[in-house]
Amino acid sequence: MTVAAAAAASGVGERTVYRRLEDLDFRQAVSEARARMVENAVGELAAAATAAVCTLRALLGAESGSVRLGAARAVLELGSRLRESVELEQRVAALEAVQR
């Protein structure tokens, strides 16, 4: 969001926005608010992912062979990506522990 847009959305002048951005406490509050928004979004994505997995599992039993094949491919591909991601996260955590 631009300073002009932030000023308009909050009903203050641009100079006020610039002044508040110089305030460490204000910037910290903005940062914390953004972090909460990201955490909420991640929670929503996790819930949607669970529903998506249920859908894929249901599609594995579909009448159409092409639908079953597509679901099977998606499950295998996404499972592989998730495993790689988890392994990478574990490796990074191990490296960070050694650095401490």
Secondary structure as UniProt FT lines:
FT   HELIX           3..10
FT   HELIX           14..21
FT   HELIX           24..59
FT   TURN            60..61
FT   HELIX           65..99
//
